[in-house]
């Protein structure tokens, strides 16, 4: 009876001899065939042709039956390529199928061999991978299908080969019984051999599972039965087996029917499979991990972006889209460069290069991105770089936190602090008002008295110079008092400048003099070893000093000594420090009071004496100036405040002296509503070759420029009053006539008003200021103007 076996099917023959030589498993899915004595025995006693071939198709060794099959000697066969042993019309097919032998995807093949005489011989090939001389090779069992006389003798060899295959093999007979199963199949399906029936039985406790995890049945879904019913091959069907204990095993199955060549009756089937249980578990775990990752990614409370090292978005979450006001479909095709401001392009490129070249895996920085509506969104971005085995960046995981709420809260906090300071300042102004008003009235009374005296002396022909000097001194004293009060009351925006701390101390004490009773002795000591300045806002430093001095005054109700000491402190390798000590000999404080000393609204005074804001505001001012404060105090031993400022080396300066114009006549416009001030300046500057054009406001200045088109104005002096500030058009006309013109704003502000932003020639002169000093400053400015 002739049997037809389809090509690339699993093993069909059943071999019973020499099994022990082929049972040893091979590493890396290869099967070891020992050359002594296993391989030699196999080559000598196998009833069919045996070829040992290299993976590239060259014959390494053969047995006698192989020589008879091709009518060639062993010497002729060894070293020949397999394509030379098949007919020409079969070579392309054999070349394609041979790679499947090498990859282990095919163990059986039916085709034709070529006899030396040119005769075509139908053969059945059974292959397995072995190690031959420690090198991977193929062992090919070639059965001559033209005769079947060696069929039964080769059953043992067939079975041995099936036992050493890396996958499982099951063979059915015509009644669909399992007449053979290798060890892998027995373990996989928990098969039990029935001695009476001489076949294997399916376990009653195992259930067949389909690929979608639904329950299947053997009759409808088992590939071996289906291929016998349909007489066609079943390709790579995924099935699972669930045991009674609940464990599942999965595999990929292929089945091929065994058909009688003459009668076309099905004689059985061969089912081969590969156990994919571990692979399926790995894929399931990977899918679950990916699901958890995407779940965390999409629902993260911060922006999440998976991007390439060059900034192209691979995945973005909804939080990032909401952060920038885009829909997901609008943002996914962009890059980090597309959403960054143009001015940050170079910074973004340098950051991307740093991610690529740096060995670190995590980087964090602050960046700003453009919202869809155009406004900037500041973010804290943390980038984790994922690299391959060679260390090359593959992609970047970006965690992006929107800093807008923090910045808004910080801005609100700063505004609240400013309001708190200003409220405390206004409270302090009320305290200062009575003392300043009293001293100011005394100065006015003195001026009036000296004027009467000067008038009397003038009428009697006496020299009134001494009386006039006393009037001048009283006026300067009242001017300084007014300037200090205005500076303290002005609500500033933190304008910093280099200031002399000792000068501010002296000015502050002059202002605070009415608040300090005669029972308190005030000492000011300058122990600095070199001239130092600090970078500070003068009005805030004055407010700081007032809070500390008033606090010291209240701590000495029965009198005492108030000391203000200024000293330098050297720090090796760093810039010097300037220490200010404010010390009193008052009642002192206990530990509990010291712990809460700078808490807002905490006070040991009565409600009518204080609100608890003074020292809290003082602490805020000190912190804003990058300074620090320390307190030493014990009950009954007074209190010592030490404030440490970063010092700045400075050069001594002198007040402007009388100045004259170097050369040439100059023109100055004074925008001032006070006619007396205009007349005084015109008189003082007329002898210095300066013509002062006095106008009341900007409209009169425009009229003057129209009426005198040839007038070249070198200096424009304005008072800080609405309507007196130059417009942009006036500035352009002045610059066309005199490119080097300057304009001066007389103000009591620390910073210029907004309209000055367009005037690059603007200068500030703080008021009030004595007229002679003001004239000196204006002449100094005019000297620096070229014509």
C-alpha positions as CSV (number, residue, x, y, z in Angstrom):
1,X,0.0,0.0,0.0
2,X,1.5,3.3,-1.1
3,X,1.1,6.3,1.4
4,X,1.1,9.9,0.3
5,X,2.4,12.4,2.9
6,X,2.1,16.1,2.1
7,X,5.2,18.3,2.2
8,X,6.3,20.2,5.3
9,X,4.2,18.1,7.5
10,X,5.2,16.9,11.0
11,X,6.7,13.5,11.5
12,X,4.5,10.6,10.3
13,X,6.6,7.5,10.6
14,X,6.9,5.8,14.0
15,X,10.3,4.4,14.8
16,X,11.1,2.0,17.6
17,X,14.8,1.2,17.2
18,X,17.8,3.1,18.5
19,X,15.7,5.4,20.7
20,X,18.2,5.5,23.5
21,X,20.9,7.1,21.3
22,X,18.6,10.1,20.5
23,X,16.9,10.9,23.8
24,X,19.5,13.4,25.1
25,X,18.1,17.0,24.9
26,X,20.3,19.6,23.1
27,X,21.1,23.1,24.4
28,X,19.5,26.0,22.4
29,X,16.9,23.7,20.9
30,X,19.5,21.5,19.2
31,X,19.5,17.7,19.7
32,X,22.7,16.0,20.5
33,X,23.6,12.9,18.5
34,X,26.7,11.4,20.0
35,X,29.2,10.3,17.2
36,X,30.5,7.4,19.4
37,X,28.5,5.2,19.3
38,X,25.1,6.8,18.5
39,X,25.9,8.5,15.2
40,X,28.0,5.7,14.0
41,X,25.4,3.1,14.9
42,X,22.7,5.2,13.2
43,X,24.7,5.5,9.9
44,X,25.6,1.8,9.9
45,X,22.2,0.2,10.8
46,X,19.5,2.7,9.6
47,X,17.4,0.9,7.0
48,X,16.9,4.2,5.0
49,X,19.3,6.8,3.6
50,X,20.8,9.1,6.3
51,X,22.4,12.4,5.3
52,X,24.3,14.8,7.7
53,X,24.3,18.2,6.1
54,X,25.6,21.6,7.1
55,X,23.1,24.5,7.6
56,X,24.2,25.9,4.2
57,X,23.3,22.7,2.4
58,X,26.6,20.8,2.0
59,X,26.7,17.0,2.7
60,X,29.0,16.2,5.7
61,X,28.4,12.5,6.0
62,X,26.2,9.7,4.6
63,X,25.5,6.1,5.1
64,X,25.5,3.2,2.6
65,X,21.8,3.5,1.9
66,X,22.3,7.1,0.9
67,X,25.0,6.0,-1.6
68,X,22.6,3.4,-3.1
69,X,19.8,5.9,-3.3
70,X,21.9,8.2,-5.6
71,X,24.1,5.5,-7.2
72,X,27.2,7.4,-5.9
73,X,30.1,6.6,-3.6
74,X,30.5,8.2,-0.2
75,X,33.5,10.2,-1.5
76,X,31.3,11.6,-4.3
77,X,28.5,12.5,-2.0
78,X,30.5,14.2,0.9
79,X,31.0,17.9,0.0
80,X,28.3,18.0,-2.6
81,X,25.5,20.6,-2.3
82,X,22.0,19.2,-1.8
83,X,20.7,21.1,-4.9
84,X,22.9,18.8,-7.1
85,X,21.0,15.8,-5.7
86,X,17.5,16.9,-6.8
87,X,16.1,17.4,-10.3
88,X,16.5,20.9,-11.8
89,X,12.8,21.6,-11.8
90,X,12.8,20.9,-8.0
91,X,15.8,23.1,-7.1
92,X,14.0,26.4,-6.6
93,X,11.4,24.7,-4.4
94,X,14.0,22.8,-2.4
95,X,16.1,26.0,-1.9
96,X,13.0,27.7,-0.4
97,X,12.0,24.9,1.8
98,X,15.6,24.2,3.0
99,X,15.5,27.4,5.1
100,X,12.5,26.0,7.0
101,X,14.5,22.9,7.8
102,X,17.3,25.1,9.3
103,X,14.8,27.3,11.3
104,X,13.0,24.2,12.6
105,X,9.7,25.2,11.1
106,X,9.5,22.0,9.0
107,X,10.4,18.4,9.9
108,X,9.0,16.5,6.9
109,X,9.1,17.0,3.2
110,X,8.1,14.9,0.2
111,X,9.8,15.4,-3.1
112,X,12.3,13.8,-5.6
113,X,15.9,12.9,-5.4
114,X,18.1,12.5,-8.5
115,X,19.9,9.2,-9.2
116,X,23.4,9.4,-10.8
117,X,21.8,7.9,-13.9
118,X,19.3,10.8,-14.0
119,X,16.4,8.8,-12.7
120,X,13.9,10.7,-10.4
121,X,13.3,8.9,-7.1
122,X,10.3,9.9,-5.0
123,X,11.5,10.3,-1.4
124,X,10.2,11.4,2.0
125,X,12.5,13.4,4.1
126,X,12.5,13.7,7.9
127,X,14.8,16.3,9.4
128,X,16.0,17.3,12.8
129,X,18.8,19.6,14.1
130,X,21.9,18.1,15.7
131,X,25.4,19.0,16.6
132,X,28.0,17.5,14.4
133,X,31.6,18.0,15.5
134,X,30.3,20.6,17.9
135,X,28.7,22.6,15.0
136,X,24.9,22.9,14.2
137,X,23.9,20.5,11.4
138,X,20.8,18.8,10.0
139,X,20.2,15.0,10.2
140,X,18.0,14.0,7.2
141,X,16.4,10.7,7.0
142,X,15.5,10.0,3.4
143,X,12.9,7.2,2.7
144,X,12.6,5.8,-0.8
145,X,8.9,5.9,-1.5
146,X,9.3,3.6,-4.5
147,X,9.6,0.7,-2.1
148,X,8.1,0.2,1.4
149,X,10.1,-2.9,2.4
150,X,12.0,-1.0,5.1
151,X,8.9,0.8,6.6
152,X,8.5,-1.3,9.8
153,X,12.3,-1.5,10.4
154,X,12.5,2.2,10.5
155,X,9.6,2.9,13.0
156,X,11.9,2.9,16.0
157,X,14.0,5.6,14.3
158,X,11.0,7.7,13.5
159,X,9.8,7.5,17.1
160,X,13.2,8.4,18.4
161,X,13.3,11.5,16.2
162,X,9.9,12.6,17.3
163,X,10.9,12.2,20.9
164,X,13.8,14.6,20.6
165,X,11.8,17.3,18.7
166,X,11.6,20.6,20.6
167,X,7.8,20.7,20.4
168,X,5.0,18.2,21.0
169,X,3.9,15.5,18.5
170,X,0.6,13.5,18.5
171,X,-0.3,10.9,15.9
172,X,-3.9,9.7,15.2
173,X,-4.9,6.5,13.5
174,X,-7.8,6.2,11.1
175,X,-10.2,5.8,14.1
176,X,-8.9,9.1,15.5
177,X,-7.2,7.4,18.4
178,X,-3.9,8.7,19.7
179,X,-1.5,6.0,18.8
180,X,1.6,8.0,19.5
181,X,2.6,11.0,21.6
182,X,6.0,12.2,22.6
183,X,6.9,13.3,26.1
184,X,6.1,17.0,25.5
185,X,2.6,16.1,24.3
186,X,1.9,13.7,27.2
187,X,2.9,16.3,29.8
188,X,1.0,19.1,28.0
189,X,-2.3,17.3,27.7
190,X,-1.9,15.0,30.8
191,X,-2.5,12.0,28.5
192,X,-2.9,8.5,30.0
193,X,-2.0,5.3,28.1
194,X,-4.8,2.7,27.9
195,X,-3.1,-0.7,27.8
196,X,-6.3,-2.4,26.7
197,X,-7.0,-0.1,23.8
198,X,-3.2,0.4,23.1
199,X,-3.7,4.1,22.7
200,X,-3.6,7.3,24.7
201,X,-6.8,8.8,26.3
202,X,-7.7,12.4,26.8
203,X,-7.9,13.5,30.5
204,X,-11.5,14.0,31.6
205,X,-10.4,16.8,33.9
206,X,-8.9,19.0,31.2
207,X,-10.9,21.5,29.2
208,X,-10.0,22.8,25.7
209,X,-9.8,26.6,25.5
210,X,-10.0,28.7,22.3
211,X,-7.7,31.7,21.6
212,X,-10.3,34.1,23.0
213,X,-10.4,32.1,26.3
214,X,-13.8,30.7,25.6
215,X,-14.5,27.0,26.1
216,X,-14.0,24.7,23.1
217,X,-14.7,21.0,22.4
218,X,-12.4,18.3,20.9
219,X,-14.8,17.2,18.2
220,X,-15.2,20.6,16.6
221,X,-11.9,22.4,17.4
222,X,-9.1,19.8,17.7
223,X,-6.8,20.4,14.6
224,X,-6.1,16.6,14.3
225,X,-9.8,15.8,13.9
226,X,-10.5,18.7,11.6
227,X,-7.7,17.9,9.2
228,X,-8.9,14.3,9.0
229,X,-12.5,15.4,8.3
230,X,-11.4,18.1,5.7
231,X,-8.4,16.2,4.3
232,X,-6.4,19.4,4.4
233,X,-3.7,20.9,6.6
234,X,-4.6,23.0,9.7
235,X,-2.3,25.9,10.0
236,X,-1.1,27.4,13.3
237,X,-4.2,27.2,15.5
238,X,-3.8,28.7,19.0
239,X,-5.4,26.5,21.7
240,X,-5.2,26.1,25.4
241,X,-5.7,23.4,28.0
242,X,-7.1,24.1,31.5
243,X,-6.3,21.5,34.1
244,X,-8.4,20.6,37.1
245,X,-6.2,22.7,39.3
246,X,-6.9,25.8,37.2
247,X,-3.5,26.2,35.5
248,X,-3.6,26.9,31.8
249,X,-1.1,25.8,29.1
250,X,-1.1,27.3,25.6
251,X,0.3,26.2,22.3
252,X,0.3,26.8,18.6
253,X,-0.8,23.7,16.7
254,X,-0.4,22.5,13.1
255,X,-2.0,19.3,11.8
256,X,-1.6,17.2,8.6
257,X,-3.7,14.3,7.4
258,X,-2.1,11.0,6.4
259,X,-3.8,9.9,3.1
260,X,-3.6,6.5,1.3
261,X,-2.0,7.3,-2.1
262,X,-4.1,4.8,-4.0
263,X,-7.5,4.7,-2.2
264,X,-7.4,8.4,-1.0
265,X,-8.6,7.2,2.4
266,X,-7.5,9.0,5.5
267,X,-5.2,6.8,7.6
268,X,-4.7,9.2,10.4
269,X,-3.1,12.6,11.2
270,X,0.0,14.0,12.7
271,X,-0.4,17.1,15.0
272,X,2.7,19.1,16.0
273,X,2.7,22.0,18.4
274,X,5.0,24.5,20.2
275,X,4.3,25.3,23.9
276,X,3.7,29.1,24.0
277,X,2.5,29.2,27.7
278,X,5.4,31.3,28.9
279,X,5.3,33.6,25.8
280,X,1.5,34.1,26.4
281,X,2.1,34.9,30.1
282,X,4.8,37.4,29.1
283,X,2.6,39.0,26.5
284,X,-0.3,39.2,28.9
285,X,1.9,40.8,31.6
286,X,3.2,43.2,28.9
287,X,-0.3,44.2,27.9
288,X,-1.3,44.7,31.5
289,X,1.8,46.7,32.1
290,X,1.1,48.8,29.0
291,X,-2.5,49.3,30.2
292,X,-1.4,50.4,33.7
293,X,1.2,52.7,32.1
294,X,-1.4,54.3,29.8
295,X,-3.9,54.6,32.7
296,X,-1.3,56.4,34.8
297,X,-0.1,58.4,31.8
298,X,-3.6,59.6,30.7
299,X,-4.9,60.3,34.2
300,X,-1.7,61.9,35.7
301,X,-2.4,65.2,37.6
302,X,0.5,66.8,35.6
303,X,1.3,67.0,31.9
304,X,2.9,63.8,30.5
305,X,4.6,63.7,27.1
306,X,6.4,60.8,25.5
307,X,8.7,62.3,22.9
308,X,11.8,61.5,20.8
309,X,15.1,63.0,21.8
310,X,14.7,65.7,19.2
311,X,11.4,66.8,20.7
312,X,8.8,65.2,18.5
313,X,5.6,64.2,20.4
314,X,4.9,60.4,20.4
315,X,2.1,60.5,23.0
316,X,0.6,63.3,25.2
317,X,-2.0,63.2,27.9
318,X,-5.1,65.3,28.4
319,X,-3.7,67.3,31.2
320,X,-0.9,68.6,28.9
321,X,-3.5,69.5,26.3
322,X,-5.6,71.4,28.8
323,X,-2.5,73.2,30.1
324,X,-1.8,74.7,26.7
325,X,-5.5,75.0,25.5
326,X,-5.2,72.5,22.5
327,X,-7.2,69.5,21.5
328,X,-5.2,66.2,21.4
329,X,-5.4,66.1,17.6
330,X,-4.0,69.6,17.3
331,X,-1.1,69.0,19.6
332,X,0.1,65.5,18.8
333,X,1.7,66.5,15.5
334,X,3.7,69.3,17.0
335,X,7.1,69.4,18.8
336,X,8.5,71.1,21.8
337,X,10.1,73.6,19.5
338,X,6.6,74.5,18.0
339,X,5.2,75.5,21.4
340,X,8.2,77.4,22.7
341,X,8.6,81.2,22.3
342,X,10.9,82.2,19.4
343,X,13.3,83.7,21.9
344,X,13.7,80.3,23.6
345,X,14.5,78.3,20.4
346,X,18.3,78.3,21.0
347,X,17.7,77.3,24.7
348,X,15.5,74.4,23.6
349,X,18.1,73.2,21.1
350,X,20.8,73.3,23.8
351,X,18.6,71.4,26.2
352,X,17.9,68.7,23.6
353,X,21.6,68.3,22.8
354,X,22.3,68.0,26.5
355,X,19.7,65.2,26.8
356,X,21.4,63.4,24.0
357,X,25.0,63.8,25.1
358,X,24.7,63.7,28.9
359,X,25.1,60.3,30.7
360,X,22.5,61.3,33.3
361,X,19.0,59.8,32.9
362,X,17.0,62.6,34.6
363,X,17.0,66.3,34.1
364,X,14.8,69.1,35.5
365,X,14.5,72.7,34.6
366,X,12.0,75.6,34.3
367,X,10.7,76.4,30.8
368,X,7.9,78.4,29.3
369,X,5.5,77.4,26.5
370,X,3.0,79.3,24.5
371,X,-0.7,78.7,25.2
372,X,-3.0,78.4,22.1
373,X,-4.2,82.0,22.8
374,X,-0.7,83.3,22.9
375,X,0.1,83.9,26.6
376,X,3.1,82.2,28.2
377,X,2.8,79.2,30.6
378,X,5.7,78.6,32.9
379,X,6.3,75.0,33.7
380,X,8.6,72.8,35.7
381,X,9.7,70.0,33.4
382,X,11.4,66.8,34.5
383,X,12.8,64.6,31.7
384,X,13.7,60.9,32.1
385,X,15.8,59.6,29.2
386,X,15.2,55.9,28.2
387,X,18.3,54.4,26.4
388,X,18.9,51.2,24.5
389,X,21.5,48.6,25.5
390,X,24.2,50.6,23.7
391,X,23.3,53.8,25.7
392,X,21.7,55.6,22.8
393,X,18.6,57.7,23.7
394,X,15.4,56.1,22.4
395,X,12.7,58.4,23.8
396,X,12.1,60.8,26.7
397,X,9.4,60.7,29.3
398,X,8.5,64.3,30.2
399,X,6.6,65.2,33.4
400,X,5.4,68.8,33.1
401,X,4.0,70.7,36.1
402,X,2.1,74.0,35.5
403,X,3.6,76.6,37.7
404,X,0.8,79.2,37.0
405,X,-1.1,78.5,40.3
406,X,2.2,78.8,42.3
407,X,3.2,82.0,40.5
408,X,-0.3,83.4,41.0
409,X,-0.2,82.5,44.7
410,X,3.3,84.0,45.0
411,X,2.1,87.2,43.4
412,X,-0.9,87.4,45.7
413,X,1.4,86.7,48.6
414,X,3.7,89.6,47.6
415,X,0.7,91.9,47.1
416,X,-0.6,91.0,50.5
417,X,2.9,91.7,52.0
418,X,3.0,95.0,50.2
419,X,-0.4,96.0,51.5
420,X,0.6,94.9,55.0
421,X,3.7,97.0,54.9
422,X,1.9,100.0,53.6
423,X,-0.9,99.6,56.2
424,X,1.8,99.5,58.9
425,X,3.5,102.4,57.3
426,X,0.3,104.5,57.3
427,X,-0.2,103.6,60.9
428,X,3.3,104.8,61.6
429,X,2.7,108.0,59.7
430,X,-0.1,108.8,62.1
431,X,2.4,108.4,64.9
432,X,4.9,110.7,63.2
433,X,2.4,113.4,62.2
434,X,2.0,115.0,65.6
435,X,5.8,115.2,66.3
436,X,6.6,116.4,62.8
437,X,3.8,119.0,62.9
438,X,5.1,120.3,66.2
439,X,8.7,120.6,65.0
440,X,7.5,122.1,61.7
441,X,5.5,124.8,63.5
442,X,8.5,125.6,65.6
443,X,10.6,126.1,62.4
444,X,7.9,128.3,60.9
445,X,7.8,130.4,64.1
446,X,11.6,130.7,64.0
447,X,11.6,131.8,60.3
448,X,8.9,134.4,61.0
449,X,10.9,135.7,64.0
450,X,14.2,135.9,62.1
451,X,12.4,137.7,59.2
452,X,11.1,140.3,61.6
453,X,14.6,140.7,63.1
454,X,16.1,141.0,59.6
455,X,13.5,143.7,58.6
456,X,14.2,145.6,61.8
457,X,18.0,145.5,61.3
458,X,17.6,146.6,57.7
459,X,15.4,149.5,58.7
460,X,18.0,150.6,61.3
461,X,20.8,150.3,58.8
462,X,22.3,147.3,60.5
463,X,23.6,144.1,58.8
464,X,20.9,141.5,58.6
465,X,23.2,138.7,57.4
466,X,23.2,136.6,60.6
467,X,19.4,136.6,60.7
468,X,19.2,135.6,57.0
469,X,21.6,132.8,57.6
470,X,19.5,131.5,60.5
471,X,16.4,131.7,58.2
472,X,18.3,129.7,55.5
473,X,19.3,127.1,58.1
474,X,15.7,126.8,59.3
475,X,14.5,126.4,55.8
476,X,17.0,123.7,55.0
477,X,16.0,121.9,58.2
478,X,12.3,122.0,57.3
479,X,13.2,120.8,53.8
480,X,15.0,117.8,55.1
481,X,12.2,117.0,57.4
482,X,9.7,117.2,54.6
483,X,11.9,115.1,52.3
484,X,12.2,112.4,55.0
485,X,8.5,112.3,55.6
486,X,7.6,112.1,51.9
487,X,10.2,109.4,51.4
488,X,8.7,107.4,54.2
489,X,5.1,107.9,53.1
490,X,5.7,107.1,49.5
491,X,4.4,103.6,48.5
492,X,7.4,102.2,46.5
493,X,7.7,99.2,44.2
494,X,11.0,97.9,45.6
495,X,13.4,100.3,43.7
496,X,16.9,99.4,44.9
497,X,20.0,101.6,44.8
498,X,23.4,101.8,46.4
499,X,22.9,103.8,49.6
500,X,25.0,104.9,52.6
501,X,23.4,103.2,55.6
502,X,24.9,105.7,58.1
503,X,23.4,108.6,56.2
504,X,19.9,106.9,56.3
505,X,20.3,106.3,60.0
506,X,21.0,109.9,60.7
507,X,18.1,111.1,58.5
508,X,15.8,108.6,60.1
509,X,16.7,109.7,63.6
510,X,16.1,113.3,62.6
511,X,12.6,112.3,61.5
512,X,12.0,110.2,64.6
513,X,13.3,112.7,67.0
514,X,9.8,114.0,68.1
515,X,8.9,110.4,69.0
516,X,11.8,109.8,71.4
517,X,11.3,111.2,74.9
518,X,14.0,113.2,76.6
519,X,14.5,110.4,79.1
520,X,16.0,108.2,76.4
521,X,19.6,108.8,75.4
522,X,20.4,108.1,71.8
523,X,23.9,107.0,70.8
524,X,25.1,106.5,67.1
525,X,28.5,104.9,66.6
526,X,30.2,104.3,63.3
527,X,32.7,101.5,63.8
528,X,33.1,100.6,60.1
529,X,36.7,99.9,59.0
530,X,36.1,100.8,55.3
531,X,33.5,102.7,53.4
532,X,30.6,100.3,52.5
533,X,27.2,100.8,51.0
534,X,24.2,98.4,50.7
535,X,21.9,97.7,47.8
536,X,18.5,98.8,49.3
537,X,15.3,100.8,49.0
538,X,15.9,103.8,51.2
539,X,12.2,104.2,52.2
540,X,12.1,100.5,53.3
541,X,15.2,100.9,55.4
542,X,13.8,104.0,57.0
543,X,10.6,102.0,57.8
544,X,12.7,99.2,59.3
545,X,14.6,101.6,61.5
546,X,11.4,103.3,62.6
547,X,9.9,100.0,63.7
548,X,13.0,99.0,65.6
549,X,13.4,102.4,67.3
550,X,9.7,102.7,68.3
551,X,9.9,99.1,69.6
552,X,13.0,100.1,71.7
553,X,11.3,103.3,72.9
554,X,8.3,101.3,74.1
555,X,10.6,98.8,76.0
556,X,12.0,101.7,78.0
557,X,9.0,103.5,79.6
558,X,11.2,104.8,82.4
559,X,14.0,105.9,80.1
560,X,17.3,104.3,79.1
561,X,19.8,104.3,76.3
562,X,19.2,103.6,72.7
563,X,22.3,102.6,70.7
564,X,22.7,102.3,66.9
565,X,26.0,100.8,66.0
566,X,27.4,100.2,62.5
567,X,30.3,97.9,62.0
568,X,31.9,95.8,59.2
569,X,32.6,92.1,59.2
570,X,35.1,90.4,56.9
571,X,34.4,87.0,55.3
572,X,37.2,85.1,53.7
573,X,36.5,84.5,50.0
574,X,33.3,86.5,50.1
575,X,32.3,90.1,50.0
576,X,32.3,92.0,53.3
577,X,29.2,92.3,55.5
578,X,27.7,95.4,57.2
579,X,26.2,94.8,60.7
580,X,23.7,97.2,62.2
581,X,23.1,96.9,66.0
582,X,19.9,98.4,67.5
583,X,20.2,98.0,71.3
584,X,18.1,99.2,74.2
585,X,18.4,98.9,78.0
586,X,14.7,98.1,78.4
587,X,12.6,95.4,80.0
588,X,13.8,92.6,77.6
589,X,11.9,89.5,76.5
590,X,11.4,85.9,77.7
591,X,11.9,82.8,75.5
592,X,8.2,82.5,74.5
593,X,8.1,86.1,73.3
594,X,11.3,85.7,71.3
595,X,9.9,82.7,69.6
596,X,6.9,84.6,68.3
597,X,8.6,88.0,68.0
598,X,8.1,88.3,64.2
599,X,4.6,86.7,63.9
600,X,2.1,89.1,62.4
601,X,-0.4,90.6,64.9
602,X,1.5,89.2,67.9
603,X,2.2,91.9,70.5
604,X,2.7,92.2,74.2
605,X,1.4,95.8,74.2
606,X,-2.1,97.0,74.8
607,X,-4.5,97.4,71.9
608,X,-4.1,101.1,71.9
609,X,-0.3,101.0,71.7
610,X,0.3,98.5,68.9
611,X,-1.1,96.1,66.4
612,X,1.7,93.5,66.2
613,X,2.7,94.4,62.6
614,X,5.9,96.4,63.2
615,X,8.4,93.7,63.7
616,X,6.6,91.4,61.2
617,X,7.0,94.0,58.5
618,X,10.6,94.6,59.6
619,X,11.4,90.9,59.2
620,X,9.9,91.0,55.7
621,X,12.0,94.0,54.7
622,X,15.2,92.3,55.9
623,X,14.4,89.1,54.1
624,X,13.7,91.0,50.8
625,X,17.1,92.6,51.1
626,X,18.9,89.3,51.4
627,X,19.8,90.3,54.9
628,X,19.4,88.4,58.2
629,X,18.4,89.4,61.7
630,X,19.3,88.0,65.1
631,X,17.8,88.8,68.5
632,X,19.5,88.7,72.0
633,X,17.3,89.5,74.9
634,X,16.6,88.4,78.5
635,X,14.0,89.8,80.9
636,X,15.4,92.8,82.7
637,X,18.6,93.0,80.5
638,X,17.3,94.8,77.4
639,X,17.3,93.7,73.8
640,X,19.9,93.7,71.0
641,X,18.9,93.4,67.3
642,X,21.7,92.5,64.9
643,X,20.8,93.1,61.2
644,X,23.5,91.9,58.7
645,X,23.5,93.3,55.2
646,X,25.7,92.3,52.2
647,X,28.2,95.1,51.8
648,X,29.3,96.9,48.6
649,X,32.6,98.6,48.3
650,X,32.2,102.2,47.3
651,X,34.2,105.4,46.6
652,X,33.6,108.6,48.5
653,X,31.5,111.2,46.7
654,X,31.2,114.9,47.3
655,X,28.3,117.1,46.9
656,X,28.0,119.1,43.7
657,X,29.8,122.5,44.0
658,X,29.2,125.7,42.1
659,X,29.6,124.9,38.4
660,X,29.9,127.2,35.4
661,X,29.2,126.4,31.8
662,X,32.3,125.4,30.0
663,X,31.6,127.1,26.7
664,X,28.6,128.4,24.7
665,X,25.2,129.7,25.6
666,X,22.5,127.1,26.5
667,X,18.7,127.1,26.6
668,X,16.6,125.4,29.2
669,X,12.9,125.0,29.4
670,X,11.3,124.9,32.9
671,X,7.8,123.5,33.0
672,X,6.6,124.8,36.4
673,X,3.4,126.3,37.7
674,X,5.2,128.1,40.6
675,X,6.2,131.5,39.2
676,X,8.4,132.2,42.2
677,X,10.5,129.1,41.5
678,X,10.8,130.0,37.8
679,X,12.0,133.5,38.7
680,X,14.6,132.2,41.3
681,X,16.1,129.8,38.7
682,X,16.1,132.4,36.0
683,X,18.0,134.7,38.3
684,X,20.5,132.1,39.5
685,X,21.3,130.8,36.0
686,X,21.3,134.0,34.1
687,X,24.9,134.7,35.1
688,X,25.9,131.2,33.9
689,X,25.1,131.8,30.2
690,X,21.8,129.8,30.5
691,X,18.5,131.2,29.3
692,X,15.6,129.8,31.2
693,X,12.3,129.6,29.3
694,X,9.5,129.2,31.9
695,X,6.2,127.6,30.8
696,X,3.2,126.5,32.8
697,X,2.5,123.2,31.1
698,X,3.1,121.1,27.9
699,X,0.6,123.1,25.9
700,X,2.6,126.3,26.4
701,X,5.7,124.4,25.5
702,X,4.2,123.3,22.2
703,X,3.2,126.9,21.5
704,X,6.8,128.0,22.3
705,X,8.2,125.4,19.9
706,X,5.9,126.6,17.1
707,X,6.5,130.3,17.6
708,X,10.3,129.8,17.7
709,X,11.1,127.0,15.2
710,X,14.9,127.8,15.4
711,X,15.0,127.5,19.2
712,X,17.4,124.7,20.2
713,X,16.6,123.4,23.7
714,X,19.4,121.7,25.6
715,X,17.6,120.8,28.8
716,X,14.0,120.2,29.6
717,X,13.1,120.4,33.3
718,X,9.6,119.2,34.4
719,X,7.8,118.9,37.7
720,X,6.2,115.5,38.5
721,X,2.6,116.8,38.1
722,X,-0.1,115.5,35.7
723,X,0.1,117.5,32.5
724,X,3.7,118.5,33.0
725,X,5.2,115.3,31.5
726,X,6.4,115.6,27.9
727,X,4.6,113.6,25.2
728,X,6.4,111.4,22.8
729,X,5.8,113.9,19.9
730,X,7.4,116.7,22.0
731,X,10.4,114.5,22.7
732,X,10.9,113.8,19.0
733,X,10.8,117.5,18.1
734,X,13.4,118.3,20.8
735,X,15.6,115.4,19.7
736,X,15.4,116.5,16.0
737,X,16.7,120.0,17.0
738,X,19.2,118.8,19.6
739,X,20.1,115.1,19.4
740,X,22.0,115.2,22.7
741,X,19.3,117.0,24.6
742,X,18.4,115.9,28.2
743,X,15.3,116.2,30.3
744,X,15.0,116.1,34.0
745,X,12.1,115.1,36.2
746,X,11.9,116.8,39.6
747,X,10.1,114.2,41.8
748,X,9.9,112.7,45.3
749,X,9.4,109.2,43.7
750,X,12.0,106.4,43.9
751,X,11.2,105.4,40.3
752,X,10.0,107.3,37.2
753,X,6.4,107.3,36.1
754,X,5.2,105.2,33.2
755,X,5.4,107.9,30.5
756,X,9.2,108.1,31.0
757,X,9.6,104.6,29.5
758,X,10.0,106.0,25.9
759,X,12.4,108.8,26.9
760,X,16.0,107.5,27.0
761,X,17.3,110.9,28.0
762,X,15.4,111.2,31.2
763,X,17.1,111.9,34.5
764,X,15.7,112.1,38.1
765,X,16.3,114.8,40.7
766,X,14.8,113.9,44.1
767,X,12.8,116.7,45.7
768,X,12.6,118.7,47.9
769,X,16.1,120.2,47.3
770,X,17.6,123.6,48.1
771,X,17.6,125.9,45.1
772,X,21.4,126.4,45.1
773,X,21.9,122.6,45.0
774,X,19.3,122.3,42.3
775,X,20.9,124.9,40.2
776,X,24.3,123.2,40.6
777,X,22.9,119.9,39.4
778,X,21.3,121.5,36.3
779,X,24.5,123.3,35.4
780,X,26.4,119.9,35.8
781,X,23.9,118.3,33.4
782,X,24.2,121.1,30.9
783,X,28.0,120.8,30.9
784,X,27.7,117.2,29.7
785,X,25.6,118.1,26.7
786,X,27.5,118.5,23.4
787,X,26.4,120.9,20.7
